[in-house]
Amino acid sequence: YTDVAQVANAARNYEILHERDDDDTERLDKR
């Protein structure tokens, strides 16, 4: 895996874990 892919994947996982409680964030992500 490239560094960019790892950073993007980690960032996405971080957002999912921390923004799990925010419905607005999930809606924007699914959009």
Contacts in CASP RR format, 6 or more apart in sequence:
PFRMAT RR
TARGET T0000
AUTHOR 0000-0000-0000
METHOD contacts of the structure
MODEL  1
YTDVAQVANAARNYEILHERDDDDTERLDKR
1 9 0 8 1.000
15 25 0 8 1.000
15 29 0 8 1.000
16 29 0 8 1.000
19 25 0 8 1.000
19 26 0 8 1.000
19 29 0 8 1.000
20 26 0 8 1.000
END
